[in-house]
Amino acid sequence: MAEKRLPLPDYDELPVGVLRYRIRSLDADALGVLLDHEKGHADRALVEELITNRLHELEQGARPSPGSPADIPEARRHARSGSPVTPGSGRQPSGPPARHGVIGEQGRPKPN
C-alpha cells in the first residue's frame, strides 16, 4: 500500500524548531496526516504534542497562517545548506584554567 503524501514533503528532516512554524500554515486535515505519520514512524513525543496543541488551537478558532510553509527562511536555509558549522569555525582550544585561591600561593601560609 502506498503511503499518503505528506503535506510537508521534507517533514522527516525538519528540526522541531522549524517544524513549530511550518505547521502553522496547515489545516486540521493536513495536521492529522502528519500526526498519523509521526505516530507510525518516529513517534517523537515532543512533535506529537506540538501537532496536537496546534490542532487544539484550530478547534478553538485559530486559522492557518497565510502563505506556504516552505517560505519560512529557517526552512529554506535548513533544506538548502544544512549546518553552517565548519571544522574551522568551532571554538578554539585554550590553555588550562588559571589557578585562583590555592592555599600556599600568593603569600598565604601553608597549613601544617
N, C-alpha and C positions, 0 to 999 in steps of 0.2 A: 504494500500500500504506500503510495507516495505521501510524503509529509507535506502538511499545509505550508504554503509560502508565508514567511513571517513578515509582519508589517514593517519591521526594521531589518533590512537584508543583512546588516553586519552585527546584528544583535549579540551573537555569542562572543564577539571580540570586544564589545564595549565595556569599559570600566564602569563601575557603579556610579561614579560621579558624573559621567557623561550621560549615562542611561537615565539618571534622575531628570535631566532636562529634555532628553529626546522623547520620552514617553508623554510629555505634556501636550503634544500636538495630536495624540491618538485618541480615538473614541473608545467607548466601553467594549465594543466588539473586538477591536484590534488589541486592546489590553487583555481581554480574555484569551485570545490566541497566544499572546506572549506568556501569560500566566500558566496556561496548559503546557506550553513548550518548556518553560522553566521547571515545572514540577516533574516533567518526564525526562529531563536531561540533566542540567547542572544542579538543580534542586538547592539553590542558594537561598537561605532563609532571609537574608537582607534584601535580596532582589524581589522575592515573593512578597515581602512586607511592603516594599516600595510600590509595587504594582497594585497590591490590594488597597493601600492607602489612596492611591490615585483613583482607583475605581470608586472608593467611598466618596471622594471629593466630587466626582462626576454625578454620583447618586444624589448628593446634596445640592446640586445645581451648578457646579463649576462647568465650564465649557472648555473644549480643547483649544489650545493656543493656535492662532493662525500661523500659516507658514509650514514649511516642510521640516521634518526632524533632521534632515541632512544639512540644513542651512545654518546650524549652530557651529560657530567657529571651532570650539573644542573638538567636536566630532570630526570635522574636516581635517584638522591638524592630526588627530589620532589616526584616522584611516589612511592618510596620505604618507606620513613620515615616521610614525612610531615615536620612540623615545628620543628627546633631543640630547640625551646624555651621551658623551663620548668618553673613551678611556682617558683622554687628556683634560676633560672638564671637571673631573671629580675633585674632592678635597685633597689638597697636597699634604703629605705626611709632615709631621713636626717632631721636634725632639721631645724627650720626656718632660713631664710637668715639673715646674720649679718646686723646690722643697721649701716649704714655709712652716715655721713653728716647730722645728725639730729640736728636741731637747739636746742641749750641749753645743748648739751652734749659736752664732751671733752673740757671744759673750755671756750666755747663760751657764750657770754651773751645772755639771752633770750630777744626777742623783747617785748616792752611794749604793 
